[in-house]
Structures are given as C-alpha cells and as structure tokens.
Amino acid sequence: MRSKEWANGRRALLGLLALAVTALSGCADLQRREPIDVIMVGVEPLQGEGLELRMLVKLRIQNPNDLPLDFNGVSVTMNVQGKRFATGVSDAGGSVPRFGEAIVNVPVSVSVLRIARQAVGVMANEFRGKLSYEMNGKLAGPAFNSVRFKSSGEFALPPEIARSDE
C-alpha cells in the first residue's frame, strides 16, 4: 500500500514540475517582446496646490509588437539635467494595438523647489541653451505583464532664456 501512495505522490510531483516548466516557458515568451517607444507629445497646465505645479503630460505609446499591449495604469518619473523633476501616476487603462499607437494622459506634479533649482542652473548658464531629459515609467498590465519604458533627449531653451557665450 505504501508503494502505491509513493507512486501517486511521485506522479503529482512530476505533474506540478511539468506545470511549472510550462508556466516559466510562457513567461520567457513574454520577454521576447520588442521594447515599446514612449514619446511626450504635449503638456497642459492643471490646477496645483500650495508649493506644486501640476501638468497633464500626453504620451504617445508605440507598440512595435505583433500582440496588442493591454494596460490598466501608468506611472512616470521625469528627470531634467539628471535631477528628478516631475512624477505622476494614472489609473488610465486601455490597449495599444499590435503595430499601433495610443495617446495616454498622465497628470504629473512638480515641486516649486525643484523648479527653482533648475531655474538657478539655467540662470548660471550651466546648460548652454539645452536641457537633457529622461523619462522612466511603467504601463501596468493585467497579471504580471507590466512593461517598463525609458525615453530621453534634449530640448532647446527659448532664445530669450538661453544665454550665449559670445
């Protein structure tokens, strides 16, 4: 009788092992996706409170994959000149079609102190008329299918703000 119980336990263990291997191979398939592209396409002012500035950042999400990308939340952190500048979250949900794109709105907050720190750098002409930015974020997906993104670049300051060394 004991050998029969042991055989049943062994089959159950092998079944669980096979299920785990199948699940892990499914996760490996999800990792083969091409990275998404996220581009900031607009900024609109929002009502702030106290020592903060609020903005609505519009992000264009481009999906270069053969499967749609479903999401149910977005988080964003923006750095300017290597320093944290703005953060935001949204419970916006939707889907980016396969080989398609979608616009997502994310409200962000900026501390007045962070703005002042950046303004001092601009006035000291540390940036030579250009500011570099970096945006990191996450599209929260159903189950464990969250997708992280990173975008960076430079933008020129308006001529009336930027100083030249001439």
N, CA and C atoms as a LAMMPS dump frame, in Angstrom:
ITEM: TIMESTEP
0
ITEM: NUMBER OF ATOMS
498
ITEM: BOX BOUNDS ff ff ff
-5.0000000000000000e+02 5.0000000000000000e+02
-5.0000000000000000e+02 5.0000000000000000e+02
-5.0000000000000000e+02 5.0000000000000000e+02
ITEM: ATOMS id mol type element x y z
1 1 1 N 0.818 -1.189 0
2 1 2 C 0 0 0
3 1 3 C 0.869 1.262 0
4 2 1 N 1.982 1.196 0.739
5 2 2 C 2.85 2.37 0.809
6 2 3 C 3.453 2.693 -0.559
7 3 1 N 3.805 1.698 -1.322
8 3 2 C 4.411 1.94 -2.621
9 3 3 C 3.396 2.593 -3.568
10 4 1 N 2.123 2.273 -3.426
11 4 2 C 1.087 2.888 -4.252
12 4 3 C 0.936 4.376 -3.891
13 5 1 N 0.97 4.7 -2.604
14 5 2 C 0.9 6.091 -2.159
15 5 3 C 2.116 6.87 -2.654
16 6 1 N 3.279 6.216 -2.583
17 6 2 C 4.505 6.867 -3.036
18 6 3 C 4.451 7.131 -4.531
19 7 1 N 3.918 6.192 -5.304
20 7 2 C 3.803 6.35 -6.757
21 7 3 C 2.842 7.492 -7.09
22 8 1 N 1.722 7.587 -6.366
23 8 2 C 0.767 8.68 -6.591
24 8 3 C 1.398 10.028 -6.242
25 9 1 N 2.144 10.077 -5.149
26 9 2 C 2.835 11.306 -4.756
27 9 3 C 3.876 11.71 -5.789
28 10 1 N 4.559 10.721 -6.331
29 10 2 C 5.585 10.986 -7.346
30 10 3 C 4.947 11.536 -8.621
31 11 1 N 3.815 10.952 -9.035
32 11 2 C 3.101 11.449 -10.223
33 11 3 C 2.625 12.892 -10.003
34 12 1 N 2.11 13.166 -8.829
35 12 2 C 1.645 14.519 -8.523
36 12 3 C 2.802 15.509 -8.569
37 13 1 N 3.954 15.106 -8.02
38 13 2 C 5.132 15.961 -8.028
39 13 3 C 5.611 16.207 -9.458
40 14 1 N 5.631 15.161 -10.278
41 14 2 C 6.029 15.316 -11.682
42 14 3 C 5.043 16.212 -12.438
43 15 1 N 3.763 16.074 -12.13
44 15 2 C 2.747 16.921 -12.761
45 15 3 C 2.942 18.385 -12.402
46 16 1 N 3.23 18.657 -11.125
47 16 2 C 3.487 20.033 -10.697
48 16 3 C 4.744 20.588 -11.354
49 17 1 N 5.766 19.764 -11.46
50 17 2 C 7.009 20.174 -12.1
51 17 3 C 6.768 20.513 -13.574
52 18 1 N 5.999 19.681 -14.265
53 18 2 C 5.68 19.94 -15.674
54 18 3 C 4.878 21.238 -15.817
55 19 1 N 3.949 21.477 -14.901
56 19 2 C 3.153 22.699 -14.923
57 19 3 C 4.049 23.921 -14.701
58 20 1 N 4.985 23.83 -13.776
59 20 2 C 5.905 24.943 -13.502
60 20 3 C 6.781 25.238 -14.708
61 21 1 N 7.291 24.198 -15.36
62 21 2 C 8.132 24.389 -16.547
63 21 3 C 7.32 25.051 -17.657
64 22 1 N 6.087 24.632 -17.842
65 22 2 C 5.225 25.226 -18.863
66 22 3 C 4.961 26.692 -18.554
67 23 1 N 4.677 27.007 -17.303
68 23 2 C 4.424 28.401 -16.909
69 23 3 C 5.656 29.259 -17.122
70 24 1 N 6.821 28.743 -16.759
71 24 2 C 8.051 29.514 -16.936
72 24 3 C 8.368 29.726 -18.406
73 25 1 N 8.103 28.75 -19.249
74 25 2 C 8.364 28.939 -20.677
75 25 3 C 7.399 29.973 -21.252
76 26 1 N 6.187 30.048 -20.725
77 26 2 C 5.238 31.078 -21.147
78 26 3 C 5.736 32.458 -20.77
79 27 1 N 6.342 32.612 -19.585
80 27 2 C 6.916 33.891 -19.173
81 27 3 C 8.088 34.258 -20.058
82 28 1 N 8.867 33.275 -20.465
83 28 2 C 10.014 33.542 -21.331
84 28 3 C 9.54 34.07 -22.684
85 29 1 N 8.405 33.567 -23.187
86 29 2 C 7.868 34.059 -24.447
87 29 3 C 7.472 35.524 -24.333
88 30 1 N 6.931 35.933 -23.178
89 30 2 C 6.533 37.319 -22.984
90 30 3 C 7.732 38.256 -23.002
91 31 1 N 8.885 37.783 -22.584
92 31 2 C 10.072 38.612 -22.528
93 31 3 C 10.656 38.891 -23.907
94 32 1 N 10.203 38.213 -24.94
95 32 2 C 10.759 38.395 -26.275
96 32 3 C 10.149 39.577 -27.006
97 33 1 N 9.332 40.338 -26.349
98 33 2 C 8.726 41.499 -26.98
99 33 3 C 9.773 42.578 -27.238
100 34 1 N 9.576 43.302 -28.327
101 34 2 C 10.403 44.476 -28.598
102 34 3 C 10.016 45.557 -27.592
103 35 1 N 10.955 46.405 -27.187
104 35 2 C 10.598 47.48 -26.25
105 35 3 C 9.649 48.479 -26.908
106 36 1 N 8.738 48.999 -26.121
107 36 2 C 7.809 49.999 -26.637
108 36 3 C 8.521 51.353 -26.687
109 37 1 N 8.006 52.249 -27.521
110 37 2 C 8.507 53.621 -27.589
111 37 3 C 7.466 54.53 -26.965
112 38 1 N 7.924 55.437 -26.102
113 38 2 C 7.028 56.391 -25.467
114 38 3 C 7.584 57.789 -25.726
115 39 1 N 6.749 58.644 -26.31
116 39 2 C 7.161 59.985 -26.694
117 39 3 C 6.225 60.989 -26.025
118 40 1 N 6.8 62.022 -25.396
119 40 2 C 5.992 63.083 -24.817
120 40 3 C 5.534 63.99 -25.958
121 41 1 N 4.213 64.096 -26.152
122 41 2 C 3.693 64.856 -27.285
123 41 3 C 2.947 66.119 -26.88
124 42 1 N 2.758 66.319 -25.588
125 42 2 C 2.062 67.526 -25.165
126 42 3 C 2.074 67.692 -23.662
127 43 1 N 1.944 68.957 -23.25
128 43 2 C 1.875 69.299 -21.83
129 43 3 C 0.841 70.408 -21.677
130 44 1 N -0.102 70.202 -20.748
131 44 2 C -1.127 71.212 -20.474
132 44 3 C -1.126 71.512 -18.98
133 45 1 N -1.368 72.763 -18.594
134 45 2 C -1.397 73.093 -17.167
135 45 3 C -2.643 72.529 -16.479
136 46 1 N -2.469 72.16 -15.218
137 46 2 C -3.574 71.733 -14.358
138 46 3 C -3.547 72.589 -13.099
139 47 1 N -4.623 72.583 -12.329
140 47 2 C -4.691 73.323 -11.075
141 47 3 C -3.763 72.679 -10.042
142 48 1 N -2.813 73.437 -9.508
143 48 2 C -1.897 72.942 -8.479
144 48 3 C -2.357 73.352 -7.092
145 49 1 N -1.613 72.884 -6.101
146 49 2 C -1.904 73.24 -4.725
147 49 3 C -0.619 73.641 -4.021
148 50 1 N -0.671 74.726 -3.275
149 50 2 C 0.476 75.116 -2.46
150 50 3 C 1.755 75.257 -3.261
151 51 1 N 2.761 74.488 -2.875
152 51 2 C 4.089 74.587 -3.476
153 51 3 C 4.311 73.565 -4.581
154 52 1 N 3.294 73.378 -5.418
155 52 2 C 3.458 72.445 -6.523
156 52 3 C 2.855 73.008 -7.797
157 53 1 N 3.411 72.558 -8.891
158 53 2 C 2.884 72.845 -10.213
159 53 3 C 2.375 71.519 -10.748
160 54 1 N 1.191 71.534 -11.347
161 54 2 C 0.629 70.294 -11.905
162 54 3 C 0.451 70.465 -13.405
163 55 1 N 0.75 69.39 -14.122
164 55 2 C 0.628 69.4 -15.575
165 55 3 C 0.033 68.078 -16.037
166 56 1 N -0.65 68.119 -17.155
167 56 2 C -1.141 66.909 -17.805
168 56 3 C -0.19 66.61 -18.952
169 57 1 N 0.543 65.508 -18.827
170 57 2 C 1.508 65.114 -19.845
171 57 3 C 0.839 64.097 -20.765
172 58 1 N 0.923 64.358 -22.064
173 58 2 C 0.353 63.455 -23.061
174 58 3 C 1.482 62.613 -23.635
175 59 1 N 1.318 61.298 -23.544
176 59 2 C 2.333 60.361 -24.008
177 59 3 C 1.799 59.556 -25.193
178 60 1 N 2.6 59.477 -26.245
179 60 2 C 2.26 58.612 -27.374
180 60 3 C 3.003 57.291 -27.152
181 61 1 N 2.262 56.204 -27.034
182 61 2 C 2.845 54.887 -26.82
183 61 3 C 2.778 54.134 -28.142
184 62 1 N 3.942 53.698 -28.617
185 62 2 C 4.017 52.953 -29.868
186 62 3 C 4.41 51.511 -29.565
187 63 1 N 3.625 50.586 -30.08
188 63 2 C 3.825 49.155 -29.845
189 63 3 C 4.347 48.49 -31.121
190 64 1 N 5.65 48.144 -31.164
191 64 2 C 6.212 47.515 -32.374
192 64 3 C 6.081 45.991 -32.372
193 65 1 N 5.148 45.465 -31.617
194 65 2 C 4.998 44.021 -31.469
195 65 3 C 3.765 43.506 -32.198
196 66 1 N 3.73 42.196 -32.393
197 66 2 C 2.641 41.543 -33.11
198 66 3 C 1.447 41.24 -32.21
199 67 1 N 1.533 41.61 -30.938
200 67 2 C 0.431 41.395 -29.999
201 67 3 C -0.002 42.727 -29.412
202 68 1 N -1.294 42.917 -29.148
203 68 2 C -1.725 44.155 -28.502
204 68 3 C -1.162 44.236 -27.081
205 69 1 N -1.015 45.452 -26.586
206 69 2 C -0.495 45.697 -25.241
207 69 3 C -1.622 46.283 -24.399
208 70 1 N -2.181 45.475 -23.496
209 70 2 C -3.245 45.933 -22.609
210 70 3 C -2.613 46.482 -21.34
211 71 1 N -3.17 47.593 -20.822
212 71 2 C -2.649 48.174 -19.583
213 71 3 C -3.789 48.73 -18.755
214 72 1 N -3.53 48.85 -17.44
215 72 2 C -4.556 49.373 -16.536
216 72 3 C -3.957 50.326 -15.501
217 73 1 N -2.923 51.032 -15.88
218 73 2 C -2.301 52.041 -15.032
219 73 3 C -0.981 52.478 -15.632
220 74 1 N -0.583 53.718 -15.313
221 74 2 C 0.657 54.28 -15.843
222 74 3 C 1.364 55.033 -14.72
223 75 1 N 2.69 54.885 -14.647
224 75 2 C 3.487 55.716 -13.74
225 75 3 C 4.648 56.301 -14.529
226 76 1 N 5.031 57.54 -14.184
227 76 2 C 6.081 58.258 -14.907
228 76 3 C 6.945 59.028 -13.919
229 77 1 N 8.257 59.012 -14.16
230 77 2 C 9.213 59.86 -13.449
231 77 3 C 10.017 60.598 -14.506
232 78 1 N 10.101 61.916 -14.374
233 78 2 C 10.845 62.725 -15.334
234 78 3 C 12.022 63.386 -14.635
235 79 1 N 13.201 63.239 -15.232
236 79 2 C 14.409 63.888 -14.74
237 79 3 C 14.847 64.922 -15.755
238 80 1 N 15.327 66.067 -15.266
239 80 2 C 15.898 67.096 -16.127
240 80 3 C 17.309 67.362 -15.626
241 81 1 N 18.266 67.328 -16.536
242 81 2 C 19.677 67.504 -16.202
243 81 3 C 20.11 66.532 -15.102
244 82 1 N 19.579 65.319 -15.14
245 82 2 C 19.968 64.288 -14.189
246 82 3 C 19.336 64.408 -12.82
247 83 1 N 18.429 65.365 -12.632
248 83 2 C 17.782 65.56 -11.333
249 83 3 C 16.283 65.322 -11.472
250 84 1 N 15.71 64.67 -10.461
251 84 2 C 14.269 64.411 -10.501
252 84 3 C 13.523 65.731 -10.617
253 85 1 N 12.561 65.744 -11.537
254 85 2 C 11.815 66.965 -11.792
255 85 3 C 10.321 66.776 -11.54
256 86 1 N 9.715 65.743 -12.123
257 86 2 C 8.274 65.549 -12.005
258 86 3 C 7.952 64.061 -11.883
259 87 1 N 6.869 63.764 -11.192
260 87 2 C 6.381 62.387 -11.077
261 87 3 C 4.871 62.387 -11.247
262 88 1 N 4.352 61.258 -11.729
263 88 2 C 2.916 61.171 -11.889
264 88 3 C 2.437 59.747 -12.048
265 89 1 N 1.17 59.544 -11.729
266 89 2 C 0.527 58.243 -11.886
267 89 3 C -0.888 58.459 -12.411
268 90 1 N -1.392 57.44 -13.077
269 90 2 C -2.762 57.479 -13.573
270 90 3 C -3.311 56.061 -13.593
271 91 1 N -4.593 55.931 -13.284
272 91 2 C -5.227 54.613 -13.37
273 91 3 C -5.851 54.407 -14.753
274 92 1 N -5.401 55.197 -15.719
275 92 2 C -5.908 55.063 -17.096
276 92 3 C -5.661 53.649 -17.607
277 93 1 N -6.601 53.147 -18.317
278 93 2 C -6.472 51.818 -18.896
279 93 3 C -6.783 51.858 -20.375
280 94 1 N -6.355 50.834 -21.057
281 94 2 C -6.627 50.761 -22.478
282 94 3 C -5.79 49.679 -23.127
283 95 1 N -5.666 49.793 -24.423
284 95 2 C -4.904 48.824 -25.191
285 95 3 C -4.197 49.545 -26.327
286 96 1 N -2.949 49.193 -26.542
287 96 2 C -2.21 49.702 -27.69
288 96 3 C -2.236 48.574 -28.716
289 97 1 N -2.826 48.815 -29.884
290 97 2 C -2.96 47.732 -30.861
291 97 3 C -1.605 47.208 -31.343
292 98 1 N -1.603 46.005 -31.867
293 98 2 C -0.386 45.446 -32.445
294 98 3 C 0.08 46.368 -33.569
295 99 1 N 1.361 46.653 -33.594
296 99 2 C 1.953 47.578 -34.554
297 99 3 C 1.156 48.875 -34.626
298 100 1 N 0.725 49.36 -33.452
299 100 2 C -0.085 50.57 -33.408
300 100 3 C 0.381 51.512 -32.316
301 101 1 N -0.42 52.52 -32.079
302 101 2 C -0.075 53.51 -31.073
303 101 3 C -1.334 54.033 -30.4
304 102 1 N -1.12 54.651 -29.232
305 102 2 C -2.221 55.235 -28.465
306 102 3 C -1.677 56.418 -27.675
307 103 1 N -2.548 57.372 -27.372
308 103 2 C -2.19 58.528 -26.537
309 103 3 C -2.744 58.283 -25.143
310 104 1 N -1.898 58.495 -24.123
311 104 2 C -2.302 58.334 -22.726
312 104 3 C -1.985 59.632 -21.987
313 105 1 N -2.924 60.107 -21.179
314 105 2 C -2.728 61.315 -20.382
315 105 3 C -2.35 60.942 -18.956
316 106 1 N -1.282 61.575 -18.449
317 106 2 C -0.821 61.306 -17.083
318 106 3 C -0.623 62.646 -16.367
319 107 1 N -1.356 62.898 -15.276
320 107 2 C -1.101 64.116 -14.507
321 107 3 C 0.194 63.961 -13.704
322 108 1 N 1.052 64.985 -13.748
323 108 2 C 2.311 64.948 -13.007
324 108 3 C 2.387 66.157 -12.081
325 109 1 N 3.175 66.004 -11.022
326 109 2 C 3.4 67.08 -10.06
327 109 3 C 4.865 67.462 -10.067
328 110 1 N 5.103 68.776 -9.942
329 110 2 C 6.458 69.299 -9.872
330 110 3 C 6.529 70.2 -8.654
331 111 1 N 7.488 69.97 -7.8
332 111 2 C 7.696 70.817 -6.633
333 111 3 C 8.244 72.167 -7.077
334 112 1 N 7.762 73.247 -6.464
335 112 2 C 8.285 74.578 -6.766
336 112 3 C 9.776 74.629 -6.445
337 113 1 N 10.212 73.913 -5.435
338 113 2 C 11.64 73.886 -5.094
339 113 3 C 12.462 73.245 -6.208
340 114 1 N 11.93 72.223 -6.848
341 114 2 C 12.63 71.602 -7.982
342 114 3 C 12.709 72.569 -9.162
343 115 1 N 11.635 73.316 -9.378
344 115 2 C 11.64 74.308 -10.452
345 115 3 C 12.697 75.369 -10.161
346 116 1 N 12.755 75.834 -8.923
347 116 2 C 13.737 76.861 -8.551
348 116 3 C 15.161 76.343 -8.752
349 117 1 N 15.417 75.106 -8.366
350 117 2 C 16.758 74.532 -8.526
351 117 3 C 17.153 74.489 -10.001
352 118 1 N 16.212 74.094 -10.871
353 118 2 C 16.504 74.056 -12.29
354 118 3 C 16.693 75.473 -12.848
355 119 1 N 15.891 76.43 -12.374
356 119 2 C 16 77.814 -12.855
357 119 3 C 17.35 78.416 -12.492
358 120 1 N 17.844 78.115 -11.307
359 120 2 C 19.166 78.616 -10.9
360 120 3 C 20.228 78.086 -11.858
361 121 1 N 20.137 76.838 -12.238
362 121 2 C 21.082 76.263 -13.192
363 121 3 C 21.006 76.937 -14.545
364 122 1 N 19.785 77.267 -14.998
365 122 2 C 19.618 77.937 -16.286
366 122 3 C 20.219 79.333 -16.215
367 123 1 N 19.955 80.051 -15.131
368 123 2 C 20.482 81.412 -14.986
369 123 3 C 22.005 81.411 -14.876
370 124 1 N 22.561 80.362 -14.299
371 124 2 C 24.021 80.259 -14.182
372 124 3 C 24.633 79.784 -15.494
373 125 1 N 23.773 79.558 -16.504
374 125 2 C 24.203 79.134 -17.831
375 125 3 C 24.907 77.783 -17.808
376 126 1 N 24.534 76.923 -16.893
377 126 2 C 25.126 75.588 -16.823
378 126 3 C 24.743 74.734 -18.028
379 127 1 N 23.639 75.031 -18.679
380 127 2 C 23.096 74.122 -19.666
381 127 3 C 23.397 74.523 -21.099
382 128 1 N 23.998 75.658 -21.323
383 128 2 C 24.387 76.106 -22.663
384 128 3 C 23.206 76.108 -23.649
385 129 1 N 22.044 76.491 -23.16
386 129 2 C 20.892 76.621 -24.041
387 129 3 C 20.11 75.353 -24.299
388 130 1 N 20.572 74.211 -23.79
389 130 2 C 19.851 72.947 -23.997
390 130 3 C 19.687 72.236 -22.663
391 131 1 N 18.567 71.576 -22.527
392 131 2 C 18.299 70.765 -21.334
393 131 3 C 18.134 69.317 -21.761
394 132 1 N 18.769 68.42 -21.04
395 132 2 C 18.564 66.999 -21.318
396 132 3 C 17.496 66.471 -20.366
397 133 1 N 16.692 65.572 -20.87
398 133 2 C 15.644 64.988 -20.032
399 133 3 C 15.664 63.471 -20.181
400 134 1 N 15.12 62.839 -19.178
401 134 2 C 14.957 61.381 -19.188
402 134 3 C 13.616 61.075 -18.554
403 135 1 N 12.879 60.18 -19.176
404 135 2 C 11.566 59.787 -18.661
405 135 3 C 11.571 58.273 -18.48
406 136 1 N 11.262 57.839 -17.273
407 136 2 C 11.136 56.411 -16.964
408 136 3 C 9.706 56.16 -16.533
409 137 1 N 9.206 54.989 -16.854
410 137 2 C 7.848 54.707 -16.432
411 137 3 C 7.466 53.258 -16.594
412 138 1 N 6.203 53.006 -16.285
413 138 2 C 5.685 51.645 -16.347
414 138 3 C 4.23 51.687 -16.779
415 139 1 N 3.893 50.781 -17.678
416 139 2 C 2.498 50.507 -18.012
417 139 3 C 2.134 49.251 -17.253
418 140 1 N 1.235 49.379 -16.303
419 140 2 C 0.831 48.218 -15.515
420 140 3 C -0.124 47.378 -16.348
421 141 1 N 0.201 46.117 -16.47
422 141 2 C -0.626 45.219 -17.26
423 141 3 C -1.376 44.249 -16.38
424 142 1 N -2.313 43.526 -16.972
425 142 2 C -3.031 42.511 -16.217
426 142 3 C -2.065 41.417 -15.762
427 143 1 N -2.301 40.87 -14.606
428 143 2 C -1.449 39.832 -14.009
429 143 3 C -0.036 40.377 -13.826
430 144 1 N 0.954 39.733 -14.391
431 144 2 C 2.339 40.162 -14.226
432 144 3 C 2.904 40.712 -15.533
433 145 1 N 2.073 41.284 -16.365
434 145 2 C 2.503 41.739 -17.687
435 145 3 C 2.795 43.224 -17.744
436 146 1 N 3.39 43.806 -16.714
437 146 2 C 3.771 45.212 -16.753
438 146 3 C 4.934 45.404 -17.715
439 147 1 N 4.95 46.569 -18.352
440 147 2 C 6 46.891 -19.315
441 147 3 C 6.659 48.194 -18.872
442 148 1 N 7.961 48.178 -18.731
443 148 2 C 8.715 49.379 -18.367
444 148 3 C 9.212 50.066 -19.636
445 149 1 N 9.348 51.396 -19.541
446 149 2 C 9.861 52.145 -20.68
447 149 3 C 10.818 53.223 -20.21
448 150 1 N 11.636 53.677 -21.152
449 150 2 C 12.609 54.727 -20.878
450 150 3 C 12.757 55.548 -22.15
451 151 1 N 12.778 56.854 -21.999
452 151 2 C 12.915 57.751 -23.135
453 151 3 C 13.803 58.908 -22.702
454 152 1 N 14.621 59.418 -23.615
455 152 2 C 15.486 60.545 -23.26
456 152 3 C 15.741 61.402 -24.482
457 153 1 N 16.24 62.602 -24.237
458 153 2 C 16.554 63.506 -25.325
459 153 3 C 16.964 64.864 -24.801
460 154 1 N 16.994 65.823 -25.692
461 154 2 C 17.335 67.202 -25.352
462 154 3 C 16.293 68.12 -25.952
463 155 1 N 16.099 69.267 -25.303
464 155 2 C 15.294 70.301 -25.93
465 155 3 C 15.976 71.635 -25.71
466 156 1 N 15.832 72.509 -26.694
467 156 2 C 16.473 73.821 -26.638
468 156 3 C 15.617 74.786 -25.832
469 157 1 N 16.293 75.619 -25.058
470 157 2 C 15.59 76.674 -24.338
471 157 3 C 15.228 77.786 -25.313
472 158 1 N 14.14 78.501 -25.055
473 158 2 C 13.811 79.636 -25.916
474 158 3 C 14.968 80.647 -25.916
475 159 1 N 15.198 81.337 -27.028
476 159 2 C 16.337 82.26 -27.126
477 159 3 C 16.359 83.333 -26.038
478 160 1 N 15.181 83.774 -25.595
479 160 2 C 15.153 84.822 -24.569
480 160 3 C 15.614 84.312 -23.21
481 161 1 N 15.625 82.973 -23.01
482 161 2 C 16.094 82.397 -21.748
483 161 3 C 17.553 81.955 -21.869
484 162 1 N 17.877 81.338 -22.996
485 162 2 C 19.23 80.809 -23.186
486 162 3 C 20.207 81.962 -23.39
487 163 1 N 21.381 81.826 -22.809
488 163 2 C 22.447 82.821 -22.989
489 163 3 C 23.505 82.221 -23.897
490 164 1 N 24.15 83.059 -24.634
491 164 2 C 25.286 82.579 -25.442
492 164 3 C 26.564 83.091 -24.812
493 165 1 N 27.668 82.455 -25.133
494 165 2 C 28.959 82.845 -24.584
495 165 3 C 29.627 83.928 -25.41
496 166 1 N 28.939 84.422 -26.411
497 166 2 C 29.544 85.422 -27.295
498 166 3 C 29.648 86.763 -26.633
